[in-house]
Amino acid sequence: MSELHSVAARMVEKGKGILAADESTGTCTKRFEGIGVESTFESRGNYRSNLFTAPGLESYISGVILYDETFRQNIFGTDHSIPKYLQSKDILPGIKVDTGAHPLKEGSDEKNTTGLDGLAERLGEYYALGARFAKWRAVITLGDRMPSNDCILVNAEGLAKYALSCQQASLVPIVEPEVLMDGTHTIDTSFDVTERTLTTVFDQLEKHNVDLRGIVLKPNMVLSGYDCKNQASVEEVAQKTLECLMKNVPSRVPGIAFLSGGQSDELATLRLNEINKYDTNWNVTFSYGRALQQDALKAWAGKLENTKITQELLLSRAKSNSLASTGSL
C-alpha cells in the first residue's frame, strides 16, 4: 500500500491542488457552444493541450483528472501522450471512471452513479497508460423528501466498491460524494444532508476494507442553497464545513480536495482560504474544474493566437487557489 499512500499524499501536497479537466464530451460541447466554438475531437484536444502546457503549472497543480478521450490524445502538435507529458512535468495523471449519474428508479429525481461493470479491466488499462489515481462522482440531490436513505446508501456502496477496485489496481481513488447546492435550502439543511452522506460513505468504505490512508476525499463545502434568500457568509461556510468534516471524516484520510460545484471563481477561492485559517487533521485543498478554467476558456475562444492569455488566466486562478490552500491569500 506504500505507493497508494505516497501518491495520495502528493495529490494533496501543501500549496497544490487538482485540476478537474474530465468534462464529458457532452459537457465540453455545452461549454464550447457557450463561447461559439465547435466541439470536435481536435478542438477539445487543442484546448486541453493549452491548459496542460501552461508554463509552471506544476507549481500549483499536483494532478489532473482526465476524461477517457483526453487520456488517449497527444499534446497538440506533438507525439507526446497527454498522460506521459503530465508525468514529465511531475503532475499526476488521473482518470474519471464512472459512466454517469442515472435516475435511481423510473421517474425519480434522485440519481445513482454507474460504472462498476468491467471496472477492474479498465483500471488495469489506465494504470498501464500512466494513470495513478481515479475519480468517481456520486450525486445527492436535495428537495422535497430528498435525499432518501436509499439514494445515499446506494451511492455510498458504489463509491466503496469503486474505491476498493482502484486500490486493488494500485490507483488512488478520489471519493466524491457531491451534495448538490441547487435549491432554496438553508446552510443548516446542507450541513445535515452532508453529514448523513459522509457518515454513510465512511461506513461503507470501512465495510469494504478500503485503506483510508490511500484515498482523497472530494466533498462539497457546506453552503446555503444557491437560491436561498439568506446566503451564509464566507466565515460561516468555513465554520460549518469544518464542523461537518471534523465530525465525520476520519483523521487517517490524508487530504480533502473540495469540488467547486457551481460556486463562482472568487467565492470558491475565498471560502477555501478561510477554511485553511484553521488547523485540521488533513491537508485541505481544491479539485476545481470551472472555478479554474472559466476565464481561460472564454479567453481561448478556439483561437491558437490566444494561447498565451489562456495560459496566463489559468495560472492566475491556480496561483490564487494555491495560496488559499495554505490560508495565505
N, C-alpha and C positions, 0 to 999 in steps of 0.2 A: 504493500500500500504506500510505500515511501514516495513513489513517483506521483501518485494522486495527491498526497499531502503537499509536496513541493509545488506542483502545478497550481493547486488551489490557492496556496499562499502567494504565488506570483500573480495570479489573477486579481487579487485584492491588495496588492502591494501599496503601501502608503504613497499617496500622491499620484496614483494612476487609477484609471477606470477602464471600462469595457465599452467599445463602440458596437452598438447593435446595428448591423447592416444586413439583416436577414429578412428584409421585407419580401414577401412572396411576390411572384410576377404580377398578380392581380393588384396588390397594394402598391407596388412600384409603379405600375401603369397609372393608377389614380393620381399618384404624386406627380408623375411626369405630365399627365393631362393638365394638372393644375398650373404648370409653367409653360404649357404649349409645346411640349416635346413628345414626339412619337416614341412609344416604348417598344424597343426591339432588343434582341439578344445583344447586338453590338452597342446600342446606346446605353443599356443598363451596365454592360461591362466597362464602357468608357467612363461613365460617371463614377462607378466604384473604384476604378483604377485611379482616377483623380484624387479621391479621398485617401486611398491607401499609400499613394506615393508622396503625400504631403511631407515636406522635409521636417524631420524632428518629431513626427507623430509619436514615435516610440517613447518620447519624454513624458507623455501624458496618458498613453493608451497601452494597457498591458495585453489586451486580447481583442479580437474582432469576431463577432458572431456572423457567419456567412449563411447564405441560402444555397441549396444544392447546385443551382445553376452557376452561381458565382464561384463556388468551390472548385468547379471544373474549368473555369476560364483562366486565361493568361492575363497578366498585366498588359494593358493596351499597347500594341506596337512592339511587344517583346515575346520571347518564348519562355518566359518565367511564369510558372503557375502561380496563381494568387496565394495559395497556402504557403508554398515554398518562399515566395517573395516576403510575405509577412514574417516567416521564421527568420529570414536573413536580416530583418530589422529588429529581431528579438521581441516580436509581437506574437502571442499565441493564437493560432487559428482555431476557431470553434465552428460548430455546425448546428443549425436548427434541425431537429429530427422529428418533431411532431408533425402530424399531417392535418392539423387544423382543428378548430372547435366546431362541433356539430350539435344540433338540438339533442338535449338529454333524452327526450321522448317526443313523439309526434305532437306538434302544436305547442311545445314548451318554449319559453323564452330563456330557459337555462341551457347551459352548454356542457358538453363533455368532450375533452380533447382525445383524439385518436392517434394511432401510430405505433402501437405495440407489435402489430403483425410484422414479422420479418425484421424487427428492430436489431436483433443481435447481429445478423448478417450485414446490415447497413452500417452499424457501428464499427464492425471489423474493417470494412472497406474504407470508411472515413479515417480511421486511425492510420491505416496503411498509406493514405493520401496526405497525411500530415496533421489531421485534427488532434487536439489534445484536450478539448472539452466540448460539451454539447449543451443544447438548450431545449427545454420543453415548457410550453406556456399553458397553464390551466386558467380558465376564465370563470370568475364568480360574479354573477350579476345581482345587483340589489334592486328591489322593487316590492310590489305587493306580495306578501308571503314568500319573498325570496331574499336570500338563498335558502333552499330546503336543505335539510340534513343529508338527504340522498345526493344532492348535487355536490356538496362539499366532500362527502365521503368518496364518491366515485372518482372525483378529480384528484383527491389525495392519494387514493390507491394507484391511479395511473402514474402520478409523479413518483411514487415509491418504486413501482415496478420498472419504470424508465431509469431511475437513478441507480438501482441495483444492476441493471443491464449495462449501463455506462461504466460503472466501476469494474464489472467483470471484463469489460473490453479496454480497460486502462484509460478511460476517459473520465474527466471530472464532470459531473452533472451540475448544470445550473438548474436549480429548483425554483420555478417561477409560478407561485400561486397569486394571480392578479385579481384582487378585489376591485372591480370597476368603479370609477368615481362619477359615472354619469348618473344624474338624478338630483333630487331636491333634499336628500337626506343630510342630517347634521353630522358633524365630526364624531359625535358620540356613537351614532349608528355605525359609522365607518370603523370606529375602534372595536365595537362589539363583533362585527362580522369578520374583521381582520383577525381578531383574537380566536374566534371559533375556527376559522380557516387554518391558522398557523398551528393551533393545538392538534387538530385532526391530521394535518400534514406530518407533523413530527411524530405523532403516534404511529402513523403508517410507515414512516421511514425507519423507526425503531423496530417495528413489527417485521419488516422485510430485511432487517440486518444491514441497512445501509450505513457505511462508515461516515459519520457526520464530520470527521476531520478532512474528508475528501469531497466535500460539496461546497458550492457557493449558493447562498440564498438570494433570490432576486424578487423582493416583495414590493408592494405598493407602499407609499407613505400613507399615513392616516390623515385624510383630508376631509373637508366639507365636500358634499356633493357639488359638482360644478354649477348646478342650478339652484343651490341653496342660497336663501337671502342673506344668511349670516355666514360670511366666509371667515374661517379661523385665521388668526394672524400667523406669521412665519414662526413666531415663538411658540404658539400653542401647537402648531403642527409638529414642531420638533419635540416638544414635551410629550404629546400624546403618542407619537410614533415610537419614541424611545421607551415609554412606559409599556407599550404593547409588545415591543421586541424583547425587552428585559424579562417580561413575564412568561414569554412563550418560546423563545429561541435558546436552545442550549449553548453554553459557552464553548463547547467543543467545535462548533461551526467556526471556521477560520475567518469568514468575512461575509458581509452583506453588501450587495450592489443593487441599489434601488433602480426600478424602472421609472421612466418619466410619465408614462400613462396619460398623455394628453395635456400635461402641465405646460405652461409657457416656458420658453428657454430660461428666462430670467428667474421665474419663481422656482423652477426645478433646481437651479443653482443656489439661490438664496436659502432655500429650505435645507439643502444638503449641507451648506456651510453652517447653518445654525445647529443642525444635528451634531456636527463634528466639533462643536464647542464643548460637548460633554464627553466624559470618559465612558467607554463601553468595553464589553468583553471581546469585541470584534473590530477588525478593520472595516470601516463603513465608507463605501464609495458609490460610484454610479455605473449603470449599464444603460446608457441612453441611446435612443435612435433619433427621433425627430428633434429632441432638445439639443442634439449636437449637429444635426445635418440641415435643419430647416433653412437657415440663412445661406449656407453653402449651396444647397440645391437651387434656390432662387437665383443666386448669382451665376451659377453654371449655365443654366438656360440652354443646355445642349450644344454649347459652342466651345471648341477647342481653345480659342483665344482667351476664354475666361478661366482657364486652369489655375492661374496664379491667385486670383481673387477668391476662387472657390476654396483653394487650399488654405489661404490666409484666414478665411472666415471659420473654417473647421478648426484650425489650430487655435484661434482665439477662444472659441467655445470650449475646446478641450482643455486649454490652459486655465480658464476660469473655473471649470469643474475640478481640475486637479487641485487648485488652491482650496476650493470648497471642501474637497475630501480630506483636508487637514485642518479645516476650520479657520483658514488664514486668508480668506478673500477680502 
